[in-house]
Amino acid sequence: MSANKAVPIPEHTRAPDHVKNCKHTGIMYDMLVNLASKPEVKTVIEIGSTNGLGSTKALREGLEKNPNFPDVRLFCIEAVAQMFNILLKTRAPYMKCYRVCSTPPKDNYTNKEIDRFFRVDWPKAPFVTPQKKQQDPTWHIRERDRYNAYFIKENLPLDGVALIKNNNKVTDFDLALVDGGTYSGRADVASVYGAKYLVLDDIHTLKCTWSFQELMADPKYKCIMHYPCTTAHFGYAAFERVDG
């Protein structure tokens, strides 16, 4: 794998996304609170928790309003040590935090897929995006490999969602939020497919564009919320599984 030849990423703490009352992400915050509070929700997974001060807070707020509380479980995935260490300091008793790679790097977007997205899909996007810089395929391929090199250097488990399912005897989560790495979006969605509620962030980027399109056409799911791309955010969406 070319990842182990790349220079690993420097660690840093990203600002939490989806903050309460934010003009652009507050709608997602409120939606996560609402979904996590539903009585049919007891097991929740968040791929990409950062430091626990963004969407994690929304999920916790909802779960603590849930009629099943405290018999609920929130599984948080964050691979970067600096953010994970902050997440650990804020965790609640019903939370389990995992410093793992959500899905195997071999399942990341390929060079050809990255090239296709930024040369074909991205230029056709019918909106003004918040970021016009660094949308070069070569740059993204290098970044993918840098992140994978970091996972390997840190000796992280490389199939985190499967590990969480196995260790906690979970078949399908009741609620899953996919907000992890740019290059693992499709694999991350596949790993939690079957969740009663499935929430995708950055649906107009390489991360989740194709998964968003596939779920919109999937008869097993219906879209219950779609916030489009704006000049400040790449959009997000929520889906509910159609039973029967």
N, C-alpha and C positions, 0 to 999 in steps of 0.2 A: 504494500500500500504506500502511495506517495506521501501520506500524511506523516509517517515517521521520519521523513527527510526534511520536513518543513520546520521553520522556527516557531516554537509554541507561542501562543498568545500571551501578552503581559496581563497579569491579573488586574482587575479594576472593578469598582462597584458602580453598576449602572443605576441611573435614577429609576425608581419604580414607575411603572406605567399603570394606567387605569386608576387614577386617583379620584376619590370621592369629590363631587361637585366640580370636577374639571369640565370645561366647556366641551372638549372633544372626547374624553374618555370616561366622563362621569356616567354616561348612559350605559356603558358596559359594566361599570362598577355596580350600578343599581340593578342591572339585569342579573349579575352574578349573585348578588344578595338575594334577589327574588328566587332564582333557581335553587340555590343552596338551602333555602328555607322550606322548600316543598316537602310534604310528608313522604313522598315516594323516594326521596333522596337520603341515603345514609352513607354511601361511600363516594368520595370525591377525589379526583387526582388533578394536580396542577403541574403541567410540564413547563418549567420556566418560572420559578418562584422569585427570582432575584433575591432581595433581602427581606422579603415578607411584608413589605410596607405598601404594596400596591394591590393587585388583584387578590393576593392572599388574604388581605384584610377584609375584602368584600366577601370572599368565601367563608371566612370565619364569622363575619357578622351574620350571614345567612344561616349558617349551621347552628349558631347559638340561639337563633330564633326558631329553629326547626323543632317540631313536636317530638322528634326522636331524641333530641339532645338530652343527656350527654352520650347516648349510644350512637355516635356518628364517628366517621373516620375521614381524615383529610391527609392524603399522601402528597408530599411536596418534593419535586425534583429540581435541584440546582447543582450544576456541575462545577462552577467556579468557586474556589475555596473562600475567597474574601467575602463573597456574597452569602455563601452557605453558612459561614460562621456567624454572620449577623442574623440570618434566618433562625439558626438554632437558639439564639438568645431570646427570641420572641415567640417561640413555639408554645402551643397550648397542650394539655395532656392528651387530647384526642388527635393530635397531629403526629405524623411520622415523616421525618425529613431524610431524604436520600441524596447523597452526593454521588451521582451516577450519570452515565451517558444514557439518555432516554431510550434510544434505539441504536443498533450497531452502525458504526460509520460506513460499513460496506453498503448500507441501504440509503446513504445520502444521495442527493441528486448527482448524476454523472456529469462528466465534462460536457458531453453532447447536450444534455438537458439544460445545463447552465448556459451554454452558448446559445441554444435555441431561445430560451426565455429572454435574454437580454438583446438578442439580435432580431427576434421576430415578435414575441409577445409584448415586451416592454414598450417598444416604439409605437405599438398600436393602442396603447392604453388611452381610453377616452377621458382622461382627467389630468389635472395638474397635481403631481405628487409632492409630498413634503421633502423629498430628497432627489436631487438630480445628479449629485456627484457619485463617483465610484460605482457607476453602473456598467462597468466593463467586465465582460466574461472572464478575462484572464485574471483580473483582480479578485473576483469572487471565487474562482477555482483555488487561487492561492490562499484566500481566507478560509475556505472549507478545509484545506489541508492543514492550515495552522491550528484550527480548532481541534481537528482530529489528532494532531501531534500532541496537543495539550492533554487530551483525554488519555492518550497512551503514556505520556510522560508521568502523569499523576496516577497511573495504574488504576483507573476507575473501572468498575463493572460496565461493560459496553452494551448491555441489554436491560436497562433499568426498569422499564415498564413490565417486562416479563418477570423480572426478579420480584417486583412488588406484588404482582398477581400471584406468583407461586408462594411467596413467603406469607401472604395474608389471605390465601384461599379466596381470591376474587376472580370471578370469571368475566363479568362485565361491570364497569363502574356505573353508578347512577348519574354522575355528572363528571365530565372531563373537559378541562381547558387546555388547549394546545397553544402555547406561547413560548416555545423553546427556540432551538437554533434555526437559522435561516435555511440551512441545507438539509435538515432532517424533517421538514414539515410533513411531507407525504408519508414517511415512515412513522412519524409520531401519530398522525391521524389513524393510520392503519392499526397501530398498536392499541388504540382505545376505541376503535370502531365497534359498535354494539352498545355503547353507553346510552342510557335513556336520554340524556341531554349532552350534546356535543357542541362546544364553543371554540371557534377559531379566531385567532388574532392575525393581523397583517394579511388580510385575504386578497389584497391587490399587490402582493410582492411574490417573489419566488417561493417564499416559505409556504404559503397556503393557497395561492391562486388556483392551482389545478385541483386541489382537494375541495376547495369551495365550489368550483364548477361541477365536480363530480357529485358532491352532496346535493347540490341544487337539482340534479337530474336523477337522484337516487330515490326510487319509490319507497324505500325503507325509512326515509327521513323526510321531514317537512321543515322548511325554514320558518322560524318563529321571530327572528329579528335580523335585520341587515342594516348596518351603519356603513355607508359608502365611504370611499376614499375622499379625504379633504386635503387642504394645503397643510394640515398639521398632523394628520394620522392616515395610516394606510387601510383603515377600515376593519370591521370585525362582524361576525355573524354567529347566530345560535341556531341549532337544529334540535328537533325532538324526534325520537325514534317512533315510527308508526307501528304499533303492535297489531298483530292479527293478520 
